[in-house]
Amino acid sequence: MECDDNIQCFPTCGNSWTLSPTAGKINAIAWKRNSPLSIEEVQLEPPKAGEVRIKMTSSAICGSDNHILKGSLPGNFPLIPGHEGAGIVESTGEGVSSVKPGDKVLTLVVPQCRECNSCLAPKGNFCEKQDILPSSGLMLDGTSRFTCKGQEIYQAFRTSTFAEYTVVPEIAVAKIDDAAPMDKVCLLSCGMPAGYGAAVHSAKVTPGSTCVVFGLGGIGSAVVMACKASGASRIIGVDINEEKFPRARVLGVTDCLNPWKLKEPVQQVVVEMTGFGVDFAFEAIGLVETVVYCCLESCHLSYGICQIIGLAPSNSQLSLEALMVVSGRTLKGVCLGGYKTRDCIPQLVTDYLQNKINLDPLITHQLPFDQLHKAFKLYHAGKR
């Protein structure tokens, strides 16, 4: 997927809600796959036990939203997309203890139940109660909280942030600092930690190392920022959209490559530029061909680490020669930077407030929610 998370939309109206079913006027529904989003009034049920109802204030577009709308990720329709959101808790269901009405929160596409093997293990973060692979579009009890025109509406990844209000499991909600600017920190719900964490938390880029980043959208840009912050001596950025190169250089890219304008395969060029191949390679596009033939082959033969961040279509398969890895290369997948989300994401917000990380360069457009169609046009045009 093209992992870009820097076009934001903002719900612009809403009334105070009670714990009864209520109507919201600003909700983007995809009635079927590959159909335009339709702004509809929906009915939203109150939160059940272990759930939180949130008034959304900001949401960013992620490549995963586009994938599920286009069908390259499996999903049920009709659905309300969106997962990279910030909002304020409006009400809570029975047993909720980690947040309360009035709290600022981020929605989490990867929850943290703190009970399953993945959550309890010291490494890894892919909670077994996630709704990504596959996505049912239903809450943990097997039902949805949204209805429209008498029809059940599925919830993308149990978040559905392209809405005025949404209901999310408590395990997929992170309380954040009251001082956090919501129009900025919504990027910390998915895109920024997915890229930044891949470099600093999962791969652990080292000072003086060489890196290559395939895809210079939102997530790729976050990878670049992390590599620079980690002290990488050389950061090669690869993208077919040269309009992204000036920003990439500002963020820390030392060399920009457009594969379509090279006389040799890009991986060969990267190896020649570095002498032996890079120490760390990051794939932030979501193309199988990029993973196997470009990213992995760009790595140092003996110890290069290739991190897959981009989410390829669900029926994709990797096929590679064993000799590509038997020499010592590492091919590794990473989801949301490997962060235990409820534990780590709030700290990233604090880091932003303390100027330890910068989100501002990742935001290219800010639009009101009723211009969501325009936001997706900008996304597809590569204006990110």
Secondary structure, 3 states (H helix, E strand, C coil): CCCCCCEEEECCCCCCCCCCCEEEEEEEEECCCCCCCEEEEEEECCCCCCEEEEEEEEEECCHHHHHHHHCCCCCCCCEECCCEEEEEEEEECCCCCCCCCCCEEEECCCCCCCCCHHHHCCCCCCCCCCCCCCCCCCCCCCCCCEEECCEEEEEHHHCCCCECEEEEEHHHEEECCCCCCHHHHHHHHCHHHHHHHHHHHHHCCCCCCEEEEECCCHHHHHHHHHHHHCCCCEEEEECCCHHHHHHHHHHCCCEEECHHHCCCCHHHHHHHHHCCCECEEEECCCCHHHHHHHHHHHECCCCCEEEECCCCCCCCCCCCCCHHHHCCCEEEECCHHHCCHHHHHHHHHHHHHCCCCCCHHHCCEEEEHHHHHHHHHHHHCCCC
